[in-house]
């Protein structure tokens, strides 16, 4: 089963933050956002813009790659 791109990106962001020991607050400072905004970026039920998640991943030295497969 494939995940929606936004959900996969949010999971990747959470994983990158966890692996690097970066808290919501620390990432918020780096991005110039509130901690609540970062919390929403990680919330699977919140309809964040994929570009915001991509920017957060970039701040952590990660990139977002979306692969498609033929049906």
Secondary structure, 3 states (H helix, E strand, C coil): CCCCHHHHHHHHHHHHHHHHCCCHHHHHHHHCCCHHHHHHHHCCCCCCCHHHHHHHHHHCCCCCCCCCCCC
